[in-house]
Structure formats: C-alpha cells, structure tokens
C-alpha cells in the first residue's frame, strides 16, 4: 500500500531479481571479442589491462572506453585518440573521476573500479528505492530495476551513477546531488526541470564543464547538439524494437507531463523523442539516453511539486516557535 510498510516477501523478491540481473550483466553479457578490446585499450591508451579477464572487459567497446581513459587521466588528455567527439564525452567526466578515485590513480585497477562504481550505485539505488517505497508505493522499485542500470553495469558507462544522483536529488532536495549530476549525466538534469532551484546548481556545473570541454577539445557545436533531431524522426530509421519501446514510453511521459503540468516529465519526454538516428539505432544507446524516464515513473508525476509544498508547510509550522523563542 502507498505510504505503508511492505512485506518481507516483496523485499526478498526485488533483491533476488537485482542480484540475478547484476550477475548476468557482469558475467554473462560480455562482448564476444572482449580479448581484442582489452588489447586495443592497452595499445592505444597504454592501459595495462590485457590480463584482466572477460568479467571486467565490457567497457572496451563504446562509451566505456572514454570513461576508462578519463579514469587513467582525469584531464582526458588521450580522449582525442581514436575516440570521436571528445568534448561531448568529457561532459560526463564525473563517472571516470569516480573510477579514478576508487582505483587510487593506478591504471591497472581501472577496469575493476569501473565495475565497482556501478555496483555501488546499484546498491544505493536499492536503498533509495526502499525509502521511496514507503512514500509512493511499489513504483519506487523502478529506481533499482531500471533497465539502464544493468546496461551501464555491463558496458561500464555512467547511467547507473547518474540515476542514483537524480534519485537522491529528487528525494532529498539536496543541491549537491544535482551539482554532481551535472558532470555525470547532464541530460538527466531534465528530470529536475519542475524545480528550478534544484536544477540551478546542476546547470551551473554542466555549463562549466561544457566550457572546459570546448576550450580543450574545440568549439564545434555539433559535438554537443548533434544527438537531437525533429521529434520522432530518428525512430523512423530505427529497426530495433527496443528503441520503439523507448519512444512509446517517452511519448506517454510527455503526454502525462502535459496533463499534470509536470515540466520534468514534459522536458524529459520531449528530449527522448528528439533523439537522432545514431543514438536510437541500438536499444543499448536509446535506453541509456532514456534512463531518466524510469526514475520519473518511480516517483510519479508531481513529486517535486509536492516536495515544495511539504517544505513550505514545515517552514510555516516552525515559524511560530521561532517567534516565541525571540520574545522570551
């Protein structure tokens, strides 16, 4: 029931699903040519990982490579080596910085650190979902059962950490969580659009990192805006059923947002249906971009507005006590 405690069976079931999905993502969903990926990483970026093994090799294909390069060198000096759009990739440097900190700056530990950051994010998402479950009901479990969490874990990308920071910002109203989100997964800041005070620190950090990226890697605006197109156009060229599922969920999110006047839902839904063909051509990339949507559905429409009302009511209740103390 909404707002009430739940049974142990529900908690055990969600935990079991989560463990199975994490084990599958790390030990089964492995790139077919993982050995070649590790060798390429060692030859291109001088990362000593050839003997790491298959379980920690998912990052060697796709955007995970950029996060590994940043984890080795937080300034991303090698991002321009065989990696396109380095400025765009450096906008999400926060995940690589977290792996760098966890690896203690030792390149040989980077593959393990990337996986551990993802696993820690999953565990903390489970804890936040448990807290949120007592407020909004069963939908809260979408926080940790979000498909993008397992895609990110399997491929060493930032979405699990980004989902965690977005959920923490929404649940606590903490500006620091929003600020961190601005350098981990900037597009997920759209999930805070309904509360501009919370959105501001994230936008400020995001703008700072964008300027730094542009200064280091060039001012070509296509690096930063080339992922968007006319609404729905990108999906017309997508043959993957998973991408069409993303489109339907995004469209429903947009419609619900308009009806409920929740700008977080409107902005996020509109952004996802405007994704370009190079993003939605595979379900992995489209789900990664759309990872904000399950977080919003976990909280439900209007959650941030209700949080503002609760804070205002709390302030009103406290105010008379302050006056009495002043008079005394």
C-alpha positions in Angstrom: 0.0 0.0 0.0 1.1 3.6 -0.7 2.8 5.2 2.2 2.7 2.0 4.3 5.3 -0.6 5.2 5.6 -3.6 2.9 6.2 -7.3 3.4 9.5 -9.2 3.6 8.5 -11.3 0.6 8.4 -8.2 -1.6 11.8 -7.1 -0.4 13.3 -10.6 -1.0 11.8 -10.8 -4.5 13.2 -7.5 -5.6 16.6 -8.3 -4.0 16.7 -11.6 -5.9 15.8 -10.0 -9.2 18.5 -7.4 -8.6 21.2 -9.9 -7.8 20.4 -12.1 -10.8 20.4 -9.1 -13.2 23.7 -7.8 -11.8 25.4 -11.2 -12.1 24.1 -11.6 -15.7 25.3 -8.1 -16.6 28.8 -8.7 -15.3 29.5 -12.4 -16.0 27.3 -13.3 -19.0 26.6 -10.2 -21.0 30.2 -10.0 -22.2 31.4 -8.7 -25.6 32.1 -11.6 -28.0 35.5 -10.1 -28.9 36.5 -8.9 -25.4 40.1 -10.0 -25.7 40.6 -7.8 -28.8 39.0 -4.9 -26.9 41.4 -5.2 -24.0 44.4 -5.5 -26.3 43.3 -2.4 -28.2 42.9 -0.4 -25.0 46.4 -1.4 -24.0 47.9 -0.5 -27.3 46.0 2.8 -27.9 46.0 4.3 -24.4 48.7 2.3 -22.6 46.3 0.9 -20.0 47.8 -2.4 -18.6 44.6 -4.5 -18.8 45.4 -7.3 -21.2 45.2 -9.9 -18.4 42.0 -8.5 -16.7 39.7 -11.2 -18.0 36.2 -11.2 -19.5 34.1 -10.0 -16.5 35.8 -6.6 -16.4 36.0 -6.0 -20.2 32.6 -4.6 -21.1 33.9 -1.0 -21.1 36.3 -1.7 -24.0 33.5 -1.1 -26.5 31.5 2.1 -26.9 31.4 5.0 -24.4 33.0 2.9 -21.7 36.4 3.5 -23.4 36.1 7.2 -22.7 35.4 6.7 -19.1 38.4 4.4 -18.8 40.6 7.0 -20.4 39.4 9.6 -18.0 39.9 7.3 -15.1 43.5 6.9 -16.1 44.0 10.6 -16.7 41.3 12.8 -15.1 42.1 15.6 -17.6 41.3 13.3 -20.5 44.5 14.0 -22.5 44.0 10.9 -24.6 40.3 11.3 -25.4 41.1 12.5 -28.9 43.0 9.3 -29.7 40.6 7.0 -31.7 37.6 8.4 -29.9 35.2 10.7 -31.7 33.6 13.8 -30.2 36.0 14.1 -27.2 34.3 17.4 -26.0 30.9 15.7 -25.8 32.4 12.7 -23.9 34.3 14.8 -21.4 31.0 16.5 -20.4 30.3 13.3 -18.4 33.7 13.0 -16.9 32.3 12.6 -13.4 31.9 8.8 -13.8 35.5 8.5 -14.9 36.6 10.7 -12.0 34.8 8.4 -9.5 36.6 5.3 -11.0 39.9 7.2 -10.9 39.4 7.9 -7.2 38.4 4.3 -6.4 41.4 3.0 -8.4 43.7 5.2 -6.4 45.1 6.6 -9.6 46.5 3.1 -10.6 45.7 2.3 -14.3 45.8 -1.5 -13.7 42.9 -1.1 -11.2 40.7 1.0 -13.5 38.6 -1.9 -15.0 37.7 -3.2 -11.6 37.0 0.3 -10.3 34.6 1.0 -13.2 32.6 -2.2 -12.3 32.7 -1.4 -8.5 31.3 2.1 -9.0 28.5 0.6 -11.0 27.7 -2.0 -8.3 27.9 0.6 -5.5 25.4 2.7 -7.5 23.0 -0.3 -7.8 23.2 -1.0 -4.0 22.5 2.7 -3.2 19.7 2.8 -5.7 18.1 -0.2 -3.9 18.4 1.6 -0.6 16.7 4.8 -2.0 14.0 2.6 -3.6 13.3 1.0 -0.2 13.0 4.5 1.3 10.8 5.8 -1.5 8.6 2.6 -1.4 7.2 3.8 1.9 6.2 7.1 0.3 4.9 6.4 -3.1 4.2 2.6 -3.2 5.6 -0.2 -5.4 6.5 2.1 -8.3 9.6 3.0 -6.3 11.3 -0.2 -7.2 11.8 1.2 -10.8 14.7 3.1 -9.3 16.8 -0.1 -9.0 15.1 -2.3 -11.6 15.6 0.4 -14.3 17.0 -1.5 -17.4 19.6 1.2 -18.0 21.2 0.3 -14.6 22.2 -3.1 -16.0 23.1 -1.8 -19.4 25.5 0.6 -17.7 26.9 -2.1 -15.5 27.6 -4.4 -18.4 29.2 -1.7 -20.5 31.0 0.5 -17.9 29.0 3.7 -18.5 27.7 6.4 -16.3 23.9 5.8 -16.3 23.7 3.8 -13.0 25.6 6.6 -11.2 23.5 9.3 -13.0 20.3 7.6 -12.0 21.5 7.4 -8.4 22.3 11.1 -8.3 19.0 12.1 -9.9 17.0 10.0 -7.4 19.0 11.3 -4.5 18.4 14.9 -5.6 14.6 14.3 -6.0 14.2 12.5 -2.7 16.3 14.8 -0.6 16.1 18.1 -2.4 19.9 18.4 -2.0 21.7 20.8 -4.3 25.0 18.9 -4.1 23.4 15.8 -5.7 22.1 17.9 -8.6 25.5 19.6 -9.0 27.2 16.1 -9.2 24.6 15.0 -11.7 25.7 17.9 -14.0 29.1 16.4 -14.6 28.0 12.7 -14.6 24.9 12.6 -16.9 23.9 16.1 -17.8 20.8 15.2 -19.8 19.3 13.6 -16.7 19.1 17.1 -15.3 15.9 17.4 -17.3 14.4 15.2 -14.5 14.7 18.3 -12.2 13.1 20.8 -14.6 10.0 21.1 -12.4 12.0 22.6 -9.6 14.4 25.3 -10.9 16.0 25.9 -7.5 17.2 22.3 -7.6 18.1 22.4 -11.2 20.3 25.5 -11.0 23.4 24.0 -9.4 23.4 21.2 -11.9 23.1 23.6 -14.8 25.9 25.7 -13.4 28.3 22.7 -13.1 27.2 21.4 -16.5 27.9 24.8 -18.2 31.3 25.0 -16.5 32.3 21.5 -17.8 31.0 22.3 -21.3 33.2 25.4 -21.4 36.2 23.4 -20.2 35.5 20.7 -22.8 35.1 23.3 -25.6 38.3 25.0 -24.6 40.2 21.7 -24.5 38.7 19.9 -27.4 37.3 22.5 -29.7 34.2 24.7 -30.1 32.4 22.6 -32.8 28.8 22.8 -31.6 27.9 19.6 -33.4 29.8 17.7 -30.7 27.2 18.8 -28.2 23.9 19.2 -30.2 24.3 16.5 -32.9 22.4 13.9 -30.9 19.0 15.6 -31.5 16.7 15.9 -34.4 13.0 16.6 -35.3 10.7 14.8 -32.8 10.2 11.1 -33.8 12.4 11.4 -37.0 15.2 9.4 -35.5 13.0 6.5 -34.6 11.6 6.2 -38.1 15.1 4.9 -39.1 15.4 2.6 -36.1 14.9 -1.1 -36.8 15.3 -2.1 -33.1 12.1 -2.9 -31.3 13.8 -1.8 -28.0 14.2 1.7 -29.4 10.5 1.8 -30.3 9.6 0.8 -26.8 11.7 3.8 -25.6 9.8 6.1 -28.0 6.4 4.9 -26.7 7.4 5.3 -23.1 8.8 8.8 -23.8 5.6 9.8 -25.7 3.4 8.7 -22.8 5.7 10.5 -20.4 5.3 13.7 -22.4 1.5 13.4 -22.5 1.2 12.7 -18.8 3.6 15.6 -18.1 1.4 18.0 -20.1 -1.8 16.8 -18.5 -0.3 17.0 -15.0 1.8 20.2 -15.7 5.0 18.5 -14.6 7.8 20.1 -16.5 10.3 17.4 -15.6 8.1 14.8 -17.4 7.5 17.2 -20.4 11.2 18.1 -20.8 12.4 14.5 -20.4 9.8 13.0 -22.7 10.4 15.6 -25.4 14.1 15.2 -25.2 13.9 11.4 -25.7 11.6 11.5 -28.7 14.0 14.0 -30.3 17.0 11.7 -30.2 18.9 11.3 -33.5 19.2 8.1 -35.5 22.8 7.5 -34.4 21.6 7.3 -30.8 18.4 5.1 -31.3 19.9 2.7 -33.8 20.6 0.3 -31.0 18.5 -0.4 -27.9 21.5 0.0 -25.6 22.1 3.6 -26.6 18.5 4.5 -26.7 17.9 3.0 -23.2 21.0 4.7 -21.8 19.7 8.1 -23.0 16.2 7.3 -21.7 17.3 6.2 -18.3 15.8 9.3 -16.7 12.3 8.1 -17.6 12.0 5.1 -15.1 13.3 7.3 -12.4 10.5 9.8 -13.0 7.9 7.0 -13.2 9.3 5.6 -9.9 8.5 8.9 -8.2 5.3 9.6 -10.1 4.2 12.9 -11.7 4.1 16.0 -9.5 6.5 14.6 -6.9 8.8 17.6 -6.9 5.9 20.0 -6.6 4.6 18.1 -3.6 8.1 18.3 -2.0 7.9 22.1 -2.3 4.5 22.2 -0.6 5.8 19.9 2.2 8.8 22.1 2.8 6.7 25.3 2.8 4.3 23.7 5.3 7.2 22.7 7.5 8.6 26.2 7.4 5.2 27.6 8.5 4.9 25.2 11.4 8.4 26.1 12.6 7.9 29.9 12.3 5.7 30.5 15.4 8.1 28.6 17.6 10.9 30.9 16.4 8.9 34.0 17.3 8.1 32.6 20.8 11.8 32.0 21.4 12.6 35.5 20.2 10.1 37.1 22.6 11.3 35.0 25.5 
